[in-house]
Amino acid sequence: MREYVKKYIDDVDIKIKNCHKFSNDEIDDFLFKIELFQKERIIHLVITLSYVFFTILFLFITKYIFMMFIVFFILLIFDGFYVYHYFFLENNV
């Protein structure tokens, strides 16, 4: 998804710099893709919040069962990557 968004933004930027006159089909395609990118953002927001919820849950469980610290640490790593990807989508759409 990251490469697709970057490529699409670069293509649109090149067309704008070349003073390309956009047709109605190109504008409709642009609006459709923006809508898809926004849906992708919402999906990633829900997933990110779910991962954070489970990470905090496992943090509290480690208070009683120390071996759950491994699961907490794995979820914490996933959280980092998801937040990084989500902010990429947020800043580019």
C-alpha positions in Angstrom: 0.0 0.0 0.0 2.8 2.4 0.9 4.4 2.1 -2.6 1.1 2.4 -4.3 0.2 5.7 -2.4 3.7 7.1 -3.1 3.6 6.2 -6.8 0.1 7.6 -7.2 1.0 10.9 -5.5 4.1 11.2 -7.6 2.1 10.6 -10.8 -0.4 13.3 -9.9 2.3 15.7 -8.9 4.1 15.2 -12.2 0.8 15.9 -14.1 0.2 19.0 -12.0 3.7 20.3 -12.7 3.3 19.7 -16.4 0.0 21.8 -16.4 -2.0 18.8 -17.4 -5.7 19.5 -17.9 -7.6 16.8 -16.1 -10.6 15.2 -17.7 -13.7 14.3 -15.8 -12.7 10.6 -15.9 -9.4 11.4 -14.3 -11.0 13.5 -11.7 -13.6 10.8 -10.9 -10.7 8.2 -10.7 -8.8 10.6 -8.4 -11.8 11.0 -6.1 -12.5 7.2 -6.1 -8.9 6.5 -5.1 -8.9 9.1 -2.4 -12.1 7.5 -1.0 -10.3 4.1 -1.0 -7.3 5.6 0.8 -9.5 7.1 3.4 -11.2 3.8 4.0 -7.8 2.2 4.4 -7.0 4.8 7.0 -10.1 4.0 9.0 -9.4 0.3 8.9 -5.9 0.8 10.1 -7.1 3.1 12.9 -9.4 0.4 14.2 -6.7 -2.2 14.0 -4.2 0.1 15.7 -6.6 0.8 18.5 -7.3 -2.9 18.9 -3.6 -3.7 19.1 -3.1 -1.0 21.7 -6.0 -2.2 23.8 -4.6 -5.8 23.8 -1.1 -4.5 24.5 -2.4 -2.7 27.6 -4.5 -5.7 28.6 -1.4 -8.0 28.4 0.6 -5.4 30.4 -1.9 -5.7 33.2 -1.9 -9.5 32.9 1.9 -9.6 33.3 1.3 -8.4 36.9 -0.1 -11.8 37.7 1.5 -14.1 35.1 5.1 -12.9 34.2 5.3 -15.1 31.1 2.7 -12.9 29.4 5.5 -10.3 29.2 6.6 -12.1 26.0 3.2 -11.6 24.4 3.2 -8.0 25.7 6.6 -7.3 24.1 5.5 -8.8 20.8 2.4 -6.7 20.7 4.4 -3.7 21.6 6.6 -4.3 18.5 3.5 -4.7 16.3 2.1 -1.5 17.8 5.2 0.4 16.7 5.0 -0.8 13.1 1.2 -0.2 12.9 1.5 3.4 14.3 4.3 4.1 11.8 2.2 2.8 8.9 -0.9 4.6 10.1 0.9 7.9 10.4 2.2 7.4 6.8 -1.3 6.9 5.6 -2.6 9.8 7.7 0.0 12.2 6.3 -0.3 11.2 2.7 -4.1 11.1 2.3 
